Amino acid sequence: MARSGEANTRIAADLGVSPATVTAWRERFAAEGLKGLAGVRPGRGRKPSISDEKVAAIVAATLHEKPPGETHWSCRSMAKAHEVSPATVQRIWSARGLKPHRVETFKLSTDPKFEEKLVDVVGLYLNPAEKAIVLCMDEKSQIQALDRRQPSLPIKPGRAGTMTHDYKRNATTTLFAALDVLTASVIGQCLPRHRHEEFLKFLRTINREVPKGLQIHLILDNYRTHKHADVDAWLAKHPRFHLHFTPTSSSWLNLVERFFAKLTDKAIRRGVFHSVPDLIAAIGDYLDATNADPQPFTWNATADSIPQKVRRGRVALNAINN
């Protein structure tokens, strides 16, 4: 625009800058050429409020140190230790993905047949057998019928619903559940205990519920009642049942655990049960609602990707132990 003869004031108005800026850039170009227009001039811009050394010290303390008498840093404790503001600490942590307040749990299976069992179970999820049903089965034991000491208050505008923190225990029940991997429908039965006798009773329930023409592939854990001699004898008489055991310490591999988590969140945690029959009725209502509108869970992880993560976890643990 300058080469075309436009005045500095006209250039400034068209480009949305001040006439002083236009004058400064034209003078820099006249004196230094294009290289004079590259980047911010030395000494210009906002000065950093914290040095690189201080940032490095905060990051190192976050990764390798703990505050006196505590298990982890907070923004305020770190800010006090390094004489900066909590907001500065938060910006440093956010930029580097550091979250000292969070911790995630894990458990690596030591099952010598881990990969063999993994491939078996994941294979059923990703490529189920024809003319068969795949059921993920487990027991949710010791479900407590908790009654609140005082009546709860309902939700209203400006206030959440409330309930007392103390409660009265009214005994327990055990839910036996088998989740259909394909449809997400659930066969459920509440029983007072979870011995092999109750397990056999639930197997008979499954046998009645599943159409006779289908083979039954049952995914379950290594609980000893699942391998009782009486159970083995019953299975020998019912050859359409095929049991597939998950590796030890691998409950995450059983999809019915997802159903149990939803059941706890949606029907049990905030429930008020004056008796065990009330609790069983609430569980039954949730089962009915689930089966009326089932939402299948989708398994995406392959049998190849999971062992790779497990091996990386073992390498990391060995590095720490050594």
N, C-alpha and C positions, 0 to 999 in steps of 0.2 A: 504493500500500500504506500509505503514511503517512496519507493522507486517510481510509483505512478504520480507522485506529486501531492499526495494527500497531506493535509496539515496534521500536526500531532494531536490537536484537540479532536479532529474528526476521527482519526485512527482510534484514539482512546474511547470515544463514544461508541463506535461500531463494535469494538472488541470487549467493552465492559471493564476497562482498566482506567487508571488515572493517567493524565497527561505526563506526570513525572515518571511513571513507569515506562511509557513510550520513549521519552527522552533518554532515560538511563539505558534502555536496551539498544537504542540507535547509536549512542555514544560507545557502548561496549563493542558493538559490531564494527563500527568504524575503526576502533583502536585494535581489536584482536581478531576480527573475523568470526567464523562460525564457532571456533573453539571457545570464544568468550561467552557463548550462550549456553554451554553445556553444564548442567548441574547447578547447585546452589553455591554462591560465592562464599569463600572462607569467611568465617565469623558471622554468617547470617543464620537465621532460623533460631528456634527455641533451644536454649541450652539444656542438656540433660540434668535432671535434678538428683540423680544417683549415679555413682560411678560404676564402670564395668566390674571393678574389683568387688564392690559391695554386692552387686547382683550375683557374681560368682560365689561369694561367701554365703549368701542366703540359700542358693541352690545346693551348695555342698552340705550345709547344715541340714537342709530338708531331707537329703538323701542318706546322710551318714551319721546324723546325731539325733539326740532326743532331748527335750527340755528336762530340767531337774525334777525328778519325782513323777514324771508323766510318760505316757506311752507314745505320744505323737504331738506334733506342733499344731497350733492354731494360728490364724493370722495375727491375733493380738500378741500371743507369746513370742512369735517370731519377730514381730515389729518391735517389741520391747527389747529383745535380746540384741537386735542390730540397729536400734535407734532410728527406725524409719516408721512411716505410717502404715497401718493395717491395709489401706488401699494399695500402697506400693507393693506390699507382699502379695496381695491378691493378684495384681497385674502380672507380677513375675511368675507366680504359680500358673495362672491361666495361660500365659504365653507358652509355657513348657509342658502343659498337661499334667501338672503335679497336683495331687489331691490327698494330702496327708490325713484328712478326716475320714477317708473311705478305706475299707479293707474288704477284700473278697476271699471267700473260703474255697478250699479245694481239697481233694483227696485223690491220690493216684492209686489205682488198683494194683495190688500185688498178686493178683490171680495169675498163676502160671499159664492158664489157658485164656488169658484176656483177649487176645486177637482172634482166637478161634471162636469164642462166644460172641464177640463183637460182630464179626462177619455174619454169624448165624442170625443174630437178632436184627441187625440193620438190613440184611438181605430180605427178611420177612417184611420190613417196612417198605423197602423200595421195590421189591419184586415178589409180592405175595403169591403163594401157591394157588393153582386153579381148583375150583370146587372145594374151597376151604374157607374158614374164617380165622382171622388172626386176632387173638384177644390178649390184651395186656392186663395182667391180674396182680393184685396185691391186697394186703389188709391194712386198713387204717385203724390201728388199735388204740385203746384207751381214749376214746372221744368222750369228753366229760360233759355231762348235763349240768351246766352252770346256771344258777338262778341268782339274780342280783338282789342285794340286801334292801334296796329301795327302788321304787318305780322309776323307770327312765322317762326323760322329758323329750317330747317330739321336736323335730326341727321346725324352726320358724324363721321369717325374714330377719336377718342380722344375727342369728344364733344357730350354731350347729346342734344336732341332737346330742343329748347327754345320757350317760349311764354311770352308775357308781363303779369305783375301781375295785371294791370288795365284792365277794360273791359267796354263794353257798354251793357246795359240791353235792350233786345228787347221783352218785355212781357213774358208771361208764358203759359204753357199748363199743363193739368192733364192727366196722363196715368192711365186708368182703366185696370187692368190685372188680369187674372184668370189662375193659374198654375195647369196643370193636374199632380196630385201627382204621378201617375203611369208612365207616359211617359215623363214628364217635358216639354211637348209642352205648349205654352202660347197663350191664346186668349187675344188680346190687342186692345185698342181703345183710342185714344187721344181726349179729349173733353175740351172745354174752361174752365169749372168750375166743381165743385164736389158737386152739390146739389142732392136732391132726384130725380129731373128730369133727370139728367145725369146718375144717378145710374139705374133708370128704363130703360133708353136707352141701357145701357150696359147689363142689364139682358135680354133684347130682343135680343141683339147680341149673348149672350151665348145660348139662346134658339134656335136661328137659326143654330149656329155652332155645337151644340151637337146633335148627331143622336137621332131621336124621340123615339127609343126603350129604351133609358137609363134614369134612374133616375139621378138627379143632386144633389149631396151633396156639398153645398157651405160653406166653412170655411171663416169667416170674423170677423172683430172687432166690437166693440160696438158703432161705430160712429152713431150719431142720424139719419142721412139720411137713414141708413140701416133699421130703424124701423119706418119710416114715414107711416102714414095711407094710403097714395096712394100706397106705396110699399106693405103693407099688403094686400090691395085690389087686386093688380096685382097677388101676390103670391097665393091668394085664387083661382084665375082662372087658375093657372098653378101648379097643385098639384105635378108635378114631381120635383119641387124645394124644397129642404130641407135645411134650414139655420142652421148652427152650429156656435155659437159665442164663440170666445176665451175669457178667463178671462180678466178683465181690467188690464192694464199695463203689458200685456203679448204678445206684438207684436212678440217676438222671437218664439212664438208657431206657427206662420203662415209662412209656407215655402215660400210664394211668396216674403217675405222680402229678402230671399237669392237671388232671381232673381233680385229684385230691386238693391241690392248691386252690383251685377255683371254688370247690365245695367249702373249704374253710373260710375263704374270703367272703363268699356270697351268702352262706347259709348258717355258719356256725359261730364265727368270731364275735359277731354282734347280736347273736341270738340270746334269748332268755328262756330257759327250759326248767319247768317246775319238777320234772321227773324224766326218767329215761324214756318212757313211752312218748313224751313230748319231743324229745330229741330225735328219736327214731322216726316220728311222723314228719318232722322238719326235713330230715335226710330223704325220706321217701318223696316228699313234695319236690325237693330239688332234683331228684332222679327223674321224676315224671316230667318236670319242666325241661330238663336236659334232653330227654328222649323225644319230647315233642318237637324240639327244634335243635337237633344236634349240630355242633360246629366242629368238623374234623380238624385235628391237629396235623400240621404238615411237617414231615421229617425231611430235612435238607442235607444234613451232613452225610458224607459217604464213608464207607468202611475204610477207605484209604486215608482220608484227612484226619480222622480222630487219632489213630496211632501216632501220626506225625506230631500232633500236639502233645500227646502223652510222652513221647520220647524227648521233646524239647523241655517238658516239665522235669523229667528225671535228670537231664543234663544240668538244668539250673539248680536243682536240689543238690546234686553231687558236687557242683562247683562251690556251693555255700558250705557243705559239710566238710569239704576238703580244704 
